[in-house]
Amino acid sequence: KKAGEKGTRFLHTLNGSGLAVGRTLVAVMENYQDENGRIAVPQALHPYLPGLTHIGGE
């Protein structure tokens, strides 16, 4: 708050969260890409992407 300001203010973060979404996505892509270029969906993301096991490829 500025000097003399009263009340409550919301804290804002870049990208709307406590992590850098772009960097996190790149890390998943680098670590889960197979030899065909497909990206395996990590087990931790399965609840958010039901029925999807891979992204990309043919």
MOPAC internal coordinates of N, CA, C and O (Angstrom, degrees):
PM7 1SCF
backbone

  N    0.0000 0     0.00 0     0.00 0    0    0    0
  C    1.4528 1     0.00 0     0.00 0    1    0    0
  C    1.5205 1   109.79 1     0.00 0    2    1    0
  O    1.2310 1   121.97 1   -24.25 1    3    2    1
  N    1.2816 1   113.84 1   155.75 1    3    2    1
  C    1.4550 1   118.97 1   175.53 1    5    3    2
  C    1.5246 1   108.54 1   -80.37 1    6    5    3
  O    1.2310 1   120.86 1   -22.01 1    7    6    5
  N    1.2946 1   115.97 1   157.99 1    7    6    5
  C    1.4619 1   120.60 1  -179.96 1    9    7    6
  C    1.5242 1   110.23 1   -56.32 1   10    9    7
  O    1.2310 1   120.74 1   -48.88 1   11   10    9
  N    1.3182 1   116.20 1   131.12 1   11   10    9
  C    1.4572 1   121.51 1   178.35 1   13   11   10
  C    1.5161 1   114.55 1    83.75 1   14   13   11
  O    1.2310 1   119.60 1   175.77 1   15   14   13
  N    1.2977 1   118.37 1    -4.23 1   15   14   13
  C    1.4636 1   122.17 1  -179.16 1   17   15   14
  C    1.5233 1   110.04 1   -81.70 1   18   17   15
  O    1.2310 1   120.14 1   -41.84 1   19   18   17
  N    1.3221 1   117.34 1   138.16 1   19   18   17
  C    1.4608 1   121.38 1   179.78 1   21   19   18
  C    1.5193 1   110.23 1  -115.26 1   22   21   19
  O    1.2310 1   121.16 1   -16.02 1   23   22   21
  N    1.3327 1   115.38 1   163.98 1   23   22   21
  C    1.4574 1   120.05 1   176.62 1   25   23   22
  C    1.5147 1   112.44 1    99.33 1   26   25   23
  O    1.2310 1   121.97 1     2.62 1   27   26   25
  N    1.3127 1   113.83 1  -177.38 1   27   26   25
  C    1.4568 1   121.70 1  -177.89 1   29   27   26
  C    1.5177 1   109.58 1  -108.02 1   30   29   27
  O    1.2310 1   120.88 1   -39.65 1   31   30   29
  N    1.3275 1   115.92 1   140.35 1   31   30   29
  C    1.4620 1   120.65 1   176.40 1   33   31   30
  C    1.5136 1   108.76 1  -126.47 1   34   33   31
  O    1.2310 1   120.56 1   -29.69 1   35   34   33
  N    1.3211 1   116.53 1   150.31 1   35   34   33
  C    1.4546 1   121.76 1   179.46 1   37   35   34
  C    1.5225 1   110.81 1   -81.99 1   38   37   35
  O    1.2310 1   121.35 1   -36.76 1   39   38   37
  N    1.3122 1   115.01 1   143.24 1   39   38   37
  C    1.4507 1   121.50 1   175.11 1   41   39   38
  C    1.5261 1   108.47 1   -84.15 1   42   41   39
  O    1.2310 1   119.65 1   -44.14 1   43   42   41
  N    1.3201 1   118.27 1   135.86 1   43   42   41
  C    1.4594 1   122.27 1   179.02 1   45   43   42
  C    1.5174 1   109.26 1  -117.56 1   46   45   43
  O    1.2310 1   120.45 1   -37.53 1   47   46   45
  N    1.3114 1   116.75 1   142.47 1   47   46   45
  C    1.4543 1   121.35 1   176.45 1   49   47   46
  C    1.5176 1   109.25 1  -124.69 1   50   49   47
  O    1.2310 1   120.70 1   -27.46 1   51   50   49
  N    1.3102 1   116.27 1   152.54 1   51   50   49
  C    1.4513 1   121.28 1   176.71 1   53   51   50
  C    1.5209 1   109.23 1   -64.37 1   54   53   51
  O    1.2310 1   119.25 1   -42.60 1   55   54   53
  N    1.2974 1   119.03 1   137.40 1   55   54   53
  C    1.4615 1   125.99 1  -178.69 1   57   55   54
  C    1.5229 1   112.56 1    71.81 1   58   57   55
  O    1.2310 1   119.42 1  -174.13 1   59   58   57
  N    1.3205 1   118.72 1     5.87 1   59   58   57
  C    1.4559 1   121.22 1   174.66 1   61   59   58
  C    1.5138 1   115.57 1    73.34 1   62   61   59
  O    1.2310 1   119.60 1  -167.55 1   63   62   61
  N    1.3145 1   118.37 1    12.45 1   63   62   61
  C    1.4622 1   119.35 1   179.21 1   65   63   62
  C    1.5206 1   109.51 1  -151.92 1   66   65   63
  O    1.2310 1   121.25 1     1.84 1   67   66   65
  N    1.3211 1   115.22 1  -178.16 1   67   66   65
  C    1.4528 1   120.09 1  -179.44 1   69   67   66
  C    1.5116 1   113.28 1   -89.03 1   70   69   67
  O    1.2310 1   119.84 1  -170.95 1   71   70   69
  N    1.3298 1   117.92 1     9.05 1   71   70   69
  C    1.4592 1   120.04 1   179.16 1   73   71   70
  C    1.5176 1   109.78 1  -136.48 1   74   73   71
  O    1.2310 1   121.00 1   -23.60 1   75   74   73
  N    1.3002 1   115.68 1   156.40 1   75   74   73
  C    1.4617 1   120.85 1   178.74 1   77   75   74
  C    1.5271 1   108.03 1   -83.42 1   78   77   75
  O    1.2310 1   120.25 1   -74.24 1   79   78   77
  N    1.3063 1   117.13 1   105.76 1   79   78   77
  C    1.4616 1   122.15 1  -173.90 1   81   79   78
  C    1.5267 1   111.76 1   -59.37 1   82   81   79
  O    1.2310 1   119.96 1   136.87 1   83   82   81
  N    1.3011 1   117.69 1   -43.13 1   83   82   81
  C    1.4632 1   120.58 1  -179.50 1   85   83   82
  C    1.5148 1   112.69 1   -59.92 1   86   85   83
  O    1.2310 1   120.48 1   134.71 1   87   86   85
  N    1.3157 1   116.69 1   -45.29 1   87   86   85
  C    1.4675 1   120.59 1   179.74 1   89   87   86
  C    1.5222 1   110.91 1   -66.03 1   90   89   87
  O    1.2310 1   120.56 1   141.50 1   91   90   89
  N    1.3216 1   116.53 1   -38.50 1   91   90   89
  C    1.4641 1   120.69 1   179.38 1   93   91   90
  C    1.5214 1   110.30 1   -64.52 1   94   93   91
  O    1.2310 1   120.17 1   136.77 1   95   94   93
  N    1.3287 1   117.28 1   -43.23 1   95   94   93
  C    1.4611 1   121.44 1   179.07 1   97   95   94
  C    1.5280 1   110.99 1   -62.67 1   98   97   95
  O    1.2310 1   120.14 1   136.82 1   99   98   97
  N    1.3136 1   117.34 1   -43.18 1   99   98   97
  C    1.4641 1   120.75 1   178.84 1  101   99   98
  C    1.5239 1   110.46 1   -62.83 1  102  101   99
  O    1.2310 1   119.76 1   140.30 1  103  102  101
  N    1.3195 1   118.06 1   -39.70 1  103  102  101
  C    1.4670 1   121.13 1   178.54 1  105  103  102
  C    1.5238 1   111.28 1   -62.42 1  106  105  103
  O    1.2310 1   120.13 1   138.68 1  107  106  105
  N    1.3315 1   117.35 1   -41.32 1  107  106  105
  C    1.4699 1   120.86 1   177.18 1  109  107  106
  C    1.5248 1   109.78 1   -64.44 1  110  109  107
  O    1.2310 1   120.29 1   135.02 1  111  110  109
  N    1.3238 1   117.05 1   -44.98 1  111  110  109
  C    1.4598 1   120.63 1  -179.16 1  113  111  110
  C    1.5293 1   111.56 1   -61.48 1  114  113  111
  O    1.2310 1   120.32 1   136.98 1  115  114  113
  N    1.3289 1   117.00 1   -43.02 1  115  114  113
  C    1.4649 1   120.76 1  -178.96 1  117  115  114
  C    1.5225 1   112.24 1   -66.33 1  118  117  115
  O    1.2310 1   120.41 1   142.75 1  119  118  117
  N    1.3185 1   116.81 1   -37.25 1  119  118  117
  C    1.4597 1   120.72 1  -173.53 1  121  119  118
  C    1.5218 1   114.86 1   -89.87 1  122  121  119
  O    1.2310 1   119.73 1   163.29 1  123  122  121
  N    1.3317 1   118.13 1   -16.71 1  123  122  121
  C    1.4617 1   120.56 1  -175.96 1  125  123  122
  C    1.5194 1   113.72 1  -118.09 1  126  125  123
  O    1.2310 1   119.52 1  -170.84 1  127  126  125
  N    1.3355 1   118.52 1     9.16 1  127  126  125
  C    1.4586 1   120.84 1   178.85 1  129  127  126
  C    1.5249 1   109.97 1   -79.29 1  130  129  127
  O    1.2310 1   120.73 1   -45.13 1  131  130  129
  N    1.3450 1   116.21 1   134.87 1  131  130  129
  C    1.4680 1   119.74 1   178.76 1  133  131  130
  C    1.5286 1   110.08 1   -97.89 1  134  133  131
  O    1.2310 1   120.65 1     1.35 1  135  134  133
  N    1.3301 1   116.37 1  -178.65 1  135  134  133
  C    1.4679 1   121.15 1  -176.04 1  137  135  134
  C    1.5232 1   113.29 1   -66.28 1  138  137  135
  O    1.2310 1   119.74 1   162.34 1  139  138  137
  N    1.3309 1   118.11 1   -17.66 1  139  138  137
  C    1.4655 1   122.06 1   178.52 1  141  139  138
  C    1.5231 1   112.74 1   -91.90 1  142  141  139
  O    1.2310 1   120.24 1  -179.92 1  143  142  141
  N    1.3269 1   117.14 1     0.08 1  143  142  141
  C    1.4580 1   120.91 1  -179.93 1  145  143  142
  C    1.5119 1   114.09 1    90.22 1  146  145  143
  O    1.2310 1   120.40 1   176.35 1  147  146  145
  N    1.3343 1   116.83 1    -3.65 1  147  146  145
  C    1.4665 1   119.69 1   178.30 1  149  147  146
  C    1.5241 1   109.21 1   -78.39 1  150  149  147
  O    1.2310 1   121.22 1   -26.64 1  151  150  149
  N    1.3170 1   115.28 1   153.36 1  151  150  149
  C    1.4612 1   120.60 1   178.47 1  153  151  150
  C    1.5190 1   108.03 1  -112.46 1  154  153  151
  O    1.2310 1   120.89 1   -59.57 1  155  154  153
  N    1.3323 1   115.90 1   120.43 1  155  154  153
  C    1.4589 1   121.02 1   177.95 1  157  155  154
  C    1.5234 1   108.77 1   -73.85 1  158  157  155
  O    1.2310 1   120.67 1   -43.38 1  159  158  157
  N    1.3224 1   116.32 1   136.62 1  159  158  157
  C    1.4596 1   120.90 1   177.15 1  161  159  158
  C    1.5346 1   107.68 1   -78.43 1  162  161  159
  O    1.2310 1   119.58 1   -59.27 1  163  162  161
  N    1.3349 1   118.41 1   120.73 1  163  162  161
  C    1.4571 1   120.67 1  -179.85 1  165  163  162
  C    1.5321 1   111.55 1   -59.68 1  166  165  163
  O    1.2310 1   120.68 1   -32.18 1  167  166  165
  N    1.3203 1   116.31 1   147.82 1  167  166  165
  C    1.4642 1   122.33 1  -178.48 1  169  167  166
  C    1.5314 1   111.53 1   -53.27 1  170  169  167
  O    1.2310 1   120.02 1   142.89 1  171  170  169
  N    1.3151 1   117.57 1   -37.11 1  171  170  169
  C    1.4641 1   121.45 1  -178.65 1  173  171  170
  C    1.5273 1   112.74 1   -64.36 1  174  173  171
  O    1.2310 1   119.98 1   158.20 1  175  174  173
  N    1.3402 1   117.65 1   -21.80 1  175  174  173
  C    1.4665 1   120.97 1  -179.28 1  177  175  174
  C    1.5234 1   113.21 1   -96.45 1  178  177  175
  O    1.2310 1   119.49 1   173.04 1  179  178  177
  N    1.3204 1   118.57 1    -6.96 1  179  178  177
  C    1.4688 1   121.43 1  -178.87 1  181  179  178
  C    1.5293 1   113.56 1   -55.99 1  182  181  179
  O    1.2310 1   118.46 1   140.81 1  183  182  181
  N    1.3299 1   120.54 1   -39.19 1  183  182  181
  C    1.4672 1   119.11 1   178.19 1  185  183  182
  C    1.5314 1   113.29 1   -62.00 1  186  185  183
  O    1.2310 1   120.11 1   154.76 1  187  186  185
  N    1.3271 1   117.39 1   -25.24 1  187  186  185
  C    1.4595 1   121.66 1  -178.13 1  189  187  186
  C    1.5269 1   112.73 1   -93.88 1  190  189  187
  O    1.2310 1   120.39 1   165.38 1  191  190  189
  N    1.3319 1   116.86 1   -14.62 1  191  190  189
  C    1.4649 1   122.40 1  -179.50 1  193  191  190
  C    1.5266 1   108.79 1  -130.93 1  194  193  191
  O    1.2310 1   120.02 1  -114.80 1  195  194  193
  N    1.3288 1   117.57 1    65.20 1  195  194  193
  C    1.4681 1   120.33 1  -174.19 1  197  195  194
  C    1.5257 1   112.86 1   -58.55 1  198  197  195
  O    1.2310 1   121.23 1   -48.16 1  199  198  197
  N    1.3338 1   115.25 1   131.84 1  199  198  197
  C    1.4600 1   121.31 1   177.32 1  201  199  198
  C    1.5142 1   114.71 1    81.15 1  202  201  199
  O    1.2310 1   119.62 1   175.60 1  203  202  201
  N    1.3101 1   118.34 1    -4.40 1  203  202  201
  C    1.4610 1   121.70 1  -177.81 1  205  203  202
  C    1.5248 1   109.20 1  -102.67 1  206  205  203
  O    1.2310 1   120.41 1   -62.98 1  207  206  205
  N    1.3271 1   116.82 1   117.02 1  207  206  205
  C    1.4656 1   120.36 1  -179.85 1  209  207  206
  C    1.5224 1   111.98 1  -105.78 1  210  209  207
  O    1.2310 1   120.38 1   153.30 1  211  210  209
  N    1.3423 1   116.89 1   -26.70 1  211  210  209
  C    1.4635 1   121.61 1   179.89 1  213  211  210
  C    1.5259 1   109.80 1  -139.67 1  214  213  211
  O    1.2310 1   121.10 1   -24.13 1  215  214  213
  N    1.3306 1   115.51 1   155.87 1  215  214  213
  C    1.4606 1   122.22 1   176.44 1  217  215  214
  C    1.5185 1   107.09 1  -122.41 1  218  217  215
  O    1.2310 1   120.52 1   -45.79 1  219  218  217
  N    1.3217 1   116.62 1   134.21 1  219  218  217
  C    1.4545 1   121.40 1   177.23 1  221  219  218
  C    1.5078 1   113.16 1    85.20 1  222  221  219
  O    1.2310 1   121.38 1     5.64 1  223  222  221
  N    1.3203 1   114.96 1  -174.36 1  223  222  221
  C    1.4610 1   119.97 1  -179.22 1  225  223  222
  C    1.5145 1   111.85 1    75.89 1  226  225  223
  O    1.2310 1   121.59 1    13.01 1  227  226  225
  N    1.3082 1   114.56 1  -166.99 1  227  226  225
  C    1.4688 1   119.63 1  -177.97 1  229  227  226
  C    1.4963 1   111.64 1  -110.24 1  230  229  227
  O    1.2310 1   120.10 1   180.00 1  231  230  229

